[in-house]
């Protein structure tokens, strides 16, 4: 009854809920420090919170055309609203993109390590994933990517900043990929924290898709709001295959409110950038971890002394949640979300204590 590809699928492993972690550790939910999913712990802007309290039209279906949200996004991005589509998170847009473009037997290239959804979803649409390791510094290995491109290559996924490594794709690197002629999907989920976008290249290259989200900078992970800027022909195809009411009323309303309150929310982004620097410097002073420079709202660290999973357990026992990895590429790495200043203080203090314990 179940398709073989589904039986074989490892599946993306999301982080545990706070309630599950509280039961496991004995901490209360409110005592936990959640730094494992790259959420914006400052939360959404006041105007968003106000907009979400208006229950006047919840009995009606949302606007299937997403007209107001797409116009607001056009003002934010400078893109033609006809090229913008809002999704129930960027994950849905990835599925729709694959549904619209991939034929059985096509290939999708994914430089790793990166966001696991790029690896998990293509097989469901009949595509084969070709993994290309990044360089030792986690930069793209363009020579190897180009060598992997074949007659059946349909698209390449790249992220800038890349999750979990935090590094950027340069304009020169992206142009080189685009000149191969394959469809390039650029995920800019964290671009607000980097202060740099490669979206303008979409005006020059018709084989560039740019995906973004409101989960990170806007503090709206719980509403699942992603959007993409697509080439016109691909945008038309995605409108044909997507569900008509894929984005709920609250999410569409939050898009408009967040962009109307942009200056307030970007002040929180600036605070996170500043806190990222303080966390990085504090981690670097410890001989326990080797942090990597990051342009996202997170920092990847190689555990230089001891075992990464043991360090994760020790932090969890102290009520601090960070991201660990089971795959061989990142088995000895941990990723820490940049939170509030008091969170940085708690993390650094806990790591100093643990460094003494494992000395």
C-alpha positions as CSV (number, residue, x, y, z in Angstrom):
1,X,0.0,0.0,0.0
2,X,2.9,2.4,0.8
3,X,5.1,3.6,-2.0
4,X,8.6,2.3,-1.9
5,X,10.1,5.8,-2.0
6,X,8.1,6.7,1.1
7,X,9.2,3.6,2.9
8,X,12.8,4.4,2.1
9,X,12.5,8.1,3.1
10,X,14.5,8.9,6.2
11,X,12.4,12.1,6.8
12,X,13.4,15.5,8.1
13,X,13.9,15.4,11.9
14,X,12.4,18.6,13.5
15,X,13.4,19.6,17.0
16,X,11.4,18.3,19.9
17,X,8.6,20.4,21.4
18,X,9.2,22.4,24.5
19,X,6.6,20.2,26.3
20,X,8.4,17.0,25.3
21,X,11.8,18.4,26.5
22,X,10.2,19.6,29.8
23,X,8.9,16.1,30.4
24,X,12.3,14.6,29.6
25,X,14.4,17.0,31.7
26,X,12.2,17.9,34.6
27,X,12.4,21.6,33.8
28,X,9.3,23.7,33.4
29,X,8.6,24.9,29.9
30,X,9.2,28.5,30.9
31,X,12.6,27.7,32.4
32,X,13.9,26.3,29.1
33,X,16.1,28.3,26.8
34,X,15.2,27.4,23.2
35,X,18.2,27.9,21.0
36,X,17.8,24.9,18.7
37,X,15.5,26.1,15.7
38,X,16.8,29.5,14.7
39,X,13.7,31.3,15.8
40,X,13.6,35.0,16.5
41,X,13.1,35.1,20.3
42,X,12.2,38.7,20.3
43,X,9.0,37.7,18.6
44,X,6.8,39.6,16.1
45,X,6.2,43.4,15.9
46,X,3.4,45.1,17.9
47,X,1.5,45.8,14.7
48,X,1.5,42.1,13.8
49,X,0.2,41.2,17.3
50,X,-2.5,43.8,17.0
51,X,-3.5,42.5,13.5
52,X,-3.8,38.9,14.7
53,X,-6.4,39.9,17.4
54,X,-9.0,41.0,14.8
55,X,-11.4,38.0,14.5
56,X,-13.8,39.7,12.0
57,X,-13.4,37.4,9.0
58,X,-12.2,34.0,10.2
59,X,-15.4,32.4,9.0
60,X,-14.4,33.3,5.4
61,X,-11.8,31.7,3.2
62,X,-8.6,33.6,2.7
63,X,-7.8,35.5,-0.5
64,X,-6.7,32.8,-2.8
65,X,-4.9,35.4,-5.0
66,X,-2.9,36.7,-2.0
67,X,-3.3,40.1,-3.7
68,X,-2.6,42.4,-0.7
69,X,0.2,40.3,0.7
70,X,1.9,40.1,-2.8
71,X,1.6,43.8,-3.3
72,X,3.2,44.4,0.1
73,X,6.0,41.9,-0.7
74,X,6.5,43.7,-4.1
75,X,7.2,46.9,-2.2
76,X,9.6,45.1,0.1
77,X,11.5,43.2,-2.5
78,X,11.3,45.4,-5.6
79,X,10.0,42.4,-7.5
80,X,7.0,42.2,-9.8
81,X,4.0,41.0,-7.8
82,X,3.1,38.6,-10.6
83,X,6.4,36.8,-9.8
84,X,5.7,36.5,-6.1
85,X,3.9,33.5,-4.5
86,X,3.2,33.1,-0.8
87,X,3.4,29.6,0.7
88,X,2.6,27.8,3.9
89,X,6.2,28.1,4.8
90,X,9.1,27.8,2.3
91,X,8.8,24.0,2.7
92,X,5.5,24.1,0.8
93,X,7.1,26.2,-2.0
94,X,9.9,23.7,-2.3
95,X,7.3,20.9,-2.8
96,X,5.4,23.0,-5.3
97,X,8.6,23.8,-7.2
98,X,9.5,20.1,-7.4
99,X,6.0,19.2,-8.4
100,X,6.0,21.8,-11.2
101,X,9.5,21.0,-12.6
102,X,10.7,17.5,-11.8
103,X,10.1,14.4,-14.0
104,X,10.9,10.9,-12.8
105,X,14.6,10.2,-13.4
106,X,15.6,13.9,-13.1
107,X,18.5,14.9,-10.8
108,X,18.7,17.5,-8.1
109,X,22.1,18.7,-6.9
110,X,22.5,19.6,-3.2
111,X,25.8,20.9,-1.7
112,X,26.1,19.6,1.8
113,X,25.9,20.2,4.7
114,X,22.8,22.3,4.3
115,X,19.1,22.4,5.2
116,X,17.8,18.8,5.2
117,X,14.5,19.4,3.3
118,X,16.5,19.9,0.1
119,X,17.6,16.3,0.4
120,X,14.4,14.7,1.7
121,X,11.8,16.0,-0.7
122,X,13.0,15.4,-4.3
123,X,12.8,11.6,-4.2
124,X,9.0,11.9,-3.5
125,X,8.7,13.5,-6.9
126,X,10.8,10.9,-8.7
127,X,14.1,12.8,-8.7
128,X,17.5,11.5,-7.6
129,X,19.5,13.7,-5.3
130,X,23.2,14.1,-6.1
131,X,25.1,15.3,-3.1
132,X,28.2,17.5,-3.5
133,X,30.3,18.0,-0.4
134,X,31.3,21.6,0.4
135,X,34.9,22.5,0.9
136,X,36.6,22.2,4.3
137,X,35.7,25.8,5.0
138,X,32.1,25.0,4.0
139,X,32.3,27.1,0.9
140,X,30.7,25.8,-2.3
141,X,32.9,23.6,-4.5
142,X,31.8,25.0,-7.8
143,X,34.1,22.7,-9.8
144,X,32.5,19.7,-8.3
145,X,28.9,21.1,-8.7
146,X,29.6,21.8,-12.4
147,X,31.1,18.3,-12.8
148,X,27.9,16.8,-11.3
149,X,25.6,18.6,-13.7
150,X,24.4,16.2,-16.4
151,X,21.6,15.9,-19.0
152,X,19.0,15.0,-16.4
153,X,20.0,17.7,-13.9
154,X,16.9,19.8,-13.3
155,X,17.9,22.1,-10.4
156,X,20.5,23.0,-7.8
157,X,19.6,24.1,-4.3
158,X,21.9,26.6,-2.5
159,X,21.3,28.7,0.6
160,X,22.8,32.1,1.5
161,X,23.4,32.3,4.4
162,X,23.6,28.5,4.5
163,X,22.0,26.6,7.3
164,X,23.8,25.4,9.4
165,X,27.2,26.8,8.3
166,X,26.3,30.5,8.2
167,X,28.3,31.4,5.2
168,X,27.2,33.3,2.1
169,X,27.1,32.6,-1.6
170,X,28.9,35.4,-3.5
171,X,27.4,37.1,-6.6
172,X,30.3,35.6,-8.7
173,X,29.5,32.1,-7.5
174,X,25.8,32.4,-8.2
175,X,26.4,33.8,-11.7
176,X,28.7,30.9,-12.4
177,X,25.9,28.5,-11.4
178,X,23.3,30.3,-13.3
179,X,25.4,30.3,-16.5
180,X,25.2,26.5,-16.5
181,X,21.6,26.9,-17.5
182,X,20.1,24.7,-14.8
183,X,17.4,26.1,-12.5
184,X,19.1,27.5,-9.4
185,X,17.0,27.7,-6.2
186,X,18.5,30.3,-3.8
187,X,17.2,30.1,-0.3
188,X,17.6,33.4,1.5
189,X,15.7,32.5,4.6
190,X,18.3,34.4,6.7
191,X,19.3,37.2,4.4
192,X,18.0,39.9,6.7
193,X,20.6,38.9,9.3
194,X,23.3,39.1,6.6
195,X,22.2,42.5,5.2
196,X,22.9,41.2,1.6
197,X,20.7,39.7,-1.1
198,X,21.3,38.3,-4.5
199,X,17.7,38.8,-5.6
200,X,18.6,41.5,-8.2
201,X,20.1,38.8,-10.3
202,X,16.6,37.4,-10.9
203,X,16.0,40.3,-13.3
204,X,19.0,39.1,-15.4
205,X,18.6,35.4,-15.2
206,X,15.3,33.5,-15.9
207,X,16.6,30.4,-14.2
208,X,16.8,31.8,-10.7
209,X,14.3,31.2,-8.0
210,X,14.7,33.0,-4.6
211,X,12.9,31.7,-1.5
212,X,12.5,33.6,1.7
213,X,10.5,33.3,4.9
214,X,8.9,35.3,7.7
215,X,9.9,32.7,10.3
216,X,13.3,34.1,11.1
217,X,13.6,37.9,10.9
218,X,9.8,38.6,11.5
219,X,9.5,36.2,14.4
220,X,6.5,34.4,12.8
221,X,7.7,30.7,12.6
222,X,4.4,29.5,14.1
223,X,2.4,31.0,11.3
224,X,4.3,29.3,8.5
225,X,4.9,32.1,6.0
226,X,7.3,31.7,3.1
227,X,7.4,33.4,-0.2
228,X,9.2,33.0,-3.5
229,X,10.2,35.1,-6.4
230,X,9.9,33.0,-9.5
231,X,10.6,33.3,-13.3
232,X,7.2,34.2,-14.9
233,X,6.7,30.8,-16.6
234,X,7.4,29.0,-13.4
235,X,5.2,31.2,-11.3
236,X,2.3,30.5,-13.7
237,X,3.0,26.7,-13.4
238,X,3.0,26.9,-9.6
239,X,-0.3,28.8,-9.5
240,X,-1.7,25.9,-11.4
241,X,-0.5,23.2,-9.1
242,X,-0.8,24.8,-5.7
243,X,-3.9,24.4,-3.4
244,X,-6.2,27.5,-3.8
245,X,-6.3,28.4,-0.1
246,X,-2.8,27.3,0.9
247,X,-2.1,30.3,3.2
248,X,-4.5,31.1,6.0
249,X,-6.0,34.4,6.8
250,X,-3.8,35.1,9.9
251,X,-0.7,34.5,7.9
252,X,-1.7,36.8,5.0
253,X,-2.7,39.5,7.5
254,X,0.7,39.1,9.3
255,X,2.6,39.6,6.0
256,X,1.0,43.1,5.6
257,X,1.4,44.0,9.2
258,X,5.0,43.0,9.5
259,X,6.0,44.9,6.4
260,X,4.1,47.9,7.6
261,X,6.1,47.7,10.9
262,X,9.4,47.0,9.2
263,X,11.5,49.6,11.0
264,X,10.4,48.2,14.4
265,X,11.2,44.6,13.4
266,X,14.5,45.5,11.8
267,X,15.6,47.0,15.1
268,X,15.3,43.5,16.6
269,X,17.3,42.1,13.7
270,X,20.1,44.6,14.4
271,X,20.1,43.5,18.1
272,X,20.4,39.9,17.0
273,X,23.3,40.8,14.7
274,X,25.1,42.5,17.6
275,X,24.4,39.6,20.0
276,X,25.7,37.2,17.4
277,X,29.1,39.0,17.6
278,X,29.1,38.8,21.4
279,X,28.2,35.1,21.4
280,X,30.8,34.4,18.8
281,X,33.6,36.1,20.8
282,X,32.5,34.4,24.0
283,X,32.5,31.0,22.4
284,X,35.9,31.7,20.8
285,X,37.4,32.3,24.2
286,X,36.6,28.8,25.3
287,X,38.8,25.9,24.4
288,X,35.8,23.7,24.3
289,X,34.3,24.8,20.9
290,X,35.5,26.2,17.6
291,X,32.8,28.6,16.4
292,X,32.5,29.4,12.7
293,X,31.7,33.0,11.5
294,X,28.1,33.3,10.6
295,X,25.9,35.7,8.8
296,X,22.7,34.1,10.0
297,X,21.0,34.2,13.5
298,X,22.9,31.1,14.6
299,X,26.5,29.9,15.0
300,X,27.9,26.5,14.1
301,X,30.5,25.2,16.4
302,X,32.9,22.2,16.1
303,X,33.3,20.5,19.5
304,X,37.1,20.6,19.9
305,X,37.2,18.8,23.3
306,X,34.9,15.9,24.2
307,X,31.9,14.6,22.3
308,X,29.3,16.8,20.7
309,X,26.3,14.7,21.8
310,X,27.6,14.5,25.4
311,X,28.0,18.3,25.4
312,X,24.4,18.6,24.1
313,X,23.2,16.4,26.9
314,X,25.0,18.4,29.5
315,X,23.4,21.7,28.2
316,X,20.0,20.0,28.0
317,X,20.3,19.0,31.7
318,X,20.8,22.7,32.4
319,X,17.6,23.6,30.4
320,X,19.5,24.9,27.3
321,X,18.3,23.5,24.0
322,X,20.7,23.7,21.0
323,X,20.9,21.7,17.8
324,X,22.9,18.5,17.5
325,X,23.4,16.3,14.4
326,X,23.4,12.6,13.8
327,X,24.8,12.5,10.2
328,X,28.5,11.9,9.8
329,X,29.3,15.2,8.3
330,X,28.2,17.2,11.4
331,X,28.4,14.5,14.1
332,X,31.0,16.6,16.0
333,X,29.2,19.9,15.5
334,X,26.5,21.9,17.4
335,X,24.5,24.9,16.3
336,X,23.4,27.6,18.6
337,X,20.7,30.1,17.8
338,X,21.4,33.7,18.7
339,X,18.9,34.6,21.4
340,X,18.5,37.5,23.9
341,X,21.4,38.8,25.8
342,X,20.4,36.9,28.9
343,X,20.4,33.7,26.9
344,X,24.0,34.4,25.7
345,X,25.0,34.9,29.4
346,X,23.4,31.6,30.4
347,X,25.0,29.6,27.5
348,X,28.5,31.0,28.1
349,X,28.2,30.4,31.8
350,X,27.0,26.8,31.3
351,X,29.8,26.1,28.8
352,X,32.4,27.4,31.2
353,X,31.1,25.0,33.9
354,X,31.1,22.1,31.4
355,X,34.6,23.0,30.3
356,X,35.7,22.6,33.9
357,X,33.8,19.3,34.3
358,X,35.4,17.7,31.2
359,X,38.9,19.1,31.9
